[in-house]
Amino acid sequence: MKTRTLVLIATLLAMPPAGLIAMAQQAPSTPPEAAQPTPDPQRQYLAQNAKQPGWQVTPSGLQFKIDQRATNPAAVRPALTDIVTVHYRGTLIDGKEFDSSYKRGQPATFPLNRLIRGWQEGISMMRVGEKWQFAIPSDLGYGPKGAGDDIPPGATLLFTVELLDVRKPDNTNLLDPKNWGR
């Protein structure tokens, strides 16, 4: 009985490696097409956009292109604690517009440090009177949650922004959006 059990165990232990070797020899050397990851259109867009003339990329991944420079070289650049007045248009990579101060016919005023990280970084590099384009990766925008019905999760955001004015905050409670336009 002991001999028969030992032979059975030895046979079972010897079989899996042989079976694995046979399976490995039959397996294709490259994975099938279905196993390849699906390309992410957001990343593809950013990779292609970065190669376009005039576009620059910051270490964070923010992409920008300067369309109009300030006529006054001493024009102010905003600090993160400043309040900025801008005209802007925002779209997704498919061209769908999700917001536009131009359409409303009125520029928008915001505390810069209350905006998405892509705007904070990008607008802080601008001077009053300049017009820039931004391609903002999702992690500098609204991330995996998106925003409302118009900005899906993981969306790359495209903006045209004109910096019209910069001012220092006063003692107004800037946490209250009613005071942002003052």
N, C-alpha and C positions, 0 to 999 in steps of 0.2 A: 504494500500500500504506500509506504514512504517513497519508494523508488518511482512508482507511477505518478505520485503527486509532484515530486521533484522534476520529472520529465515534462509533465504538463505545464508547470510554472516556467521552466526553462524555454519551452516552445512558445508560450505566450509572450515572454519577455523578448524573445528573438524576433517575433513577427512585426511589431510596430516599426522598428527602424527600417526593416526591409520594405515595408509598405510605404513608409514616408519617402524612402529613396526612389521607389518606383513612381510615386506620385510626383516628386520633384522633377524627375526626368521627363515626365509627360507634360508638365506645366509649361505654358508659353513663357518665353524670356521677357516679354513686355506685357504689362497689364492691359486688359481689354479697354477699348475706348470708353465704355461706360464707367470704368473705375477712375478715369481722369476727373479732377475737380472742375466744376463749372466755373468759367471765368466770371469774376465779379465786374459788372459793367461800371460800377462807381470807380473801382481801382483802375480799370482800363481807361476810363475817361481821363482821370488825373495823370496817368502815365503818358498818354498822348498829348494832353494839354501842356504838360511841362516841357515838351519838345518844340512847342510853337514859338515863332519869333516874338521876342519882347517879354515873354513870361519868365518870371523868376520864382524860385522855391526857397522858403525859409527852412531852418532846421526842424521846425515843428511840422512841416508839410504844407503850410499855407502857400498857395500860389497867388501871385499878383502880377499885374501888368499896369504900367502907368500910361494912361491915355492923354492926360493933360497935366503939365507941371505948373506949379505956382509961378506967377509972374514976379512976385516979390520973394527973393531968396531968403529974406528974413521972416517970412510968414511963419506963424506959430504951428508947432506940432503939439497935439494934445497929450497930456499925461493921463494915466488911467483914472485918476480922480477927477478929471475935468468933465464938463458937460459939452457935448458936441451937437451941432445942428448939421444935418445931412439931407441930401436928396439921394434916393436909392431905388433900385429895382432888383428884385430877387427872383431867380428862376431855378428850376431843377435842370439836370443835364439833358432832359428830353425837351427843354424849352418851355415847359409849363410855368407860367408866372404865378408866384404865390403871394407876392406883396410888392407894392410900388407907391412911394410917396409922390412920384410924378403923376400917377393916375388920380391920387387924392387932391393934387394941385397945391400941396402944402408940404414943406420940408418937415422932417421929424427931429425932435430934440430929445436926447437921452443922456443919462450919466454913462460914460463909457464903460465903467467897471460893472455895469448891470447887463451888459450885452454878451452875446456868445463869444467864446474865446477867439474865434477867427476874426471877428470884428474888432475885439480889443487889440489884438496883435496888429492887424492890418491898418486900422484907422490911426493907431498911435504912430505909425510910420509916415503918415500923410501930413501935408501942410495945408493950411487954409487956402482954398482956391484950386486944389488939385482934384482930378477925377481919375479913379483907379478901378480896375476890375479885379475881383477876387474869385478864386475857386477854393472853396472851403471844404476840406475833408470832413466826414461825419464826426470824427472825434473832436474836431474844433467847432462843430455846429451843435446839432441836437442829438447826436449819437444814436444808440440803438433804440431809443424810444420815439424819435421823431417829434413832431409838434403839431398837434391838432389833426385835422383831416387833410391839410395841404402838404405837409412835409412828412414823407414816410420814414420809417426807421432806417437808419444807415445811409441817409441821403447826402450826397455831395451838393453843396449850395453854391450857386453862381450869383455874384452881385456886381452891379455897377454902382459905385458910391462917389458922390461929390461932397467934399468937406467944405461946408459953407461958413461955419463959425465954431469957435472954441471959447469957453469961458470957465472961470473958476467957480466952484460951487459956493453958494452963500449958506446961511443957516437954515434954509428951507429943508424940510424933511424929504430927502431924496428917495426914501423908501416908498413914499406915496406917489404912485404914477400920475396922480392929478397935478403934481408939482413939476413934472418932467418938462413940460412945455414952457415954463416960466422963464 
